[in-house]
Amino acid sequence: MINELFRKIANEDDISLILPLLLSAEELNAVNARTLVYKELLLAEKSQREIAKTHGISIATITRGSNNLKSMSDKEKKLLQTLLIGK
């Protein structure tokens, strides 16, 4: 259902409107934090501790993100890299 919904969204403004309707503020913050963690880990410019300190994200959250990245397929990692970094 969610895939179908997002396929119908025409522009970025509509995404900004629909996400708070589907997710609580806490859930949105968690998704934003995870996205930031993935981006930082993919950039590989900072240690996990530096990421935690810079962004105020717990080391446990960063470790979970790192473990998730390790379990992703190459295709999934490439998609994230393209979407988050542009490479």
Secondary structure, 3 states (H helix, E strand, C coil): CHHHHHHHCCCHHHHHHHHHHHCCHHHHHHHHHHHHHHHHHHHCCCCHHHHHHHHCCCHHHHHHHHHHHHHCCHHHHHHHHHHHCCC
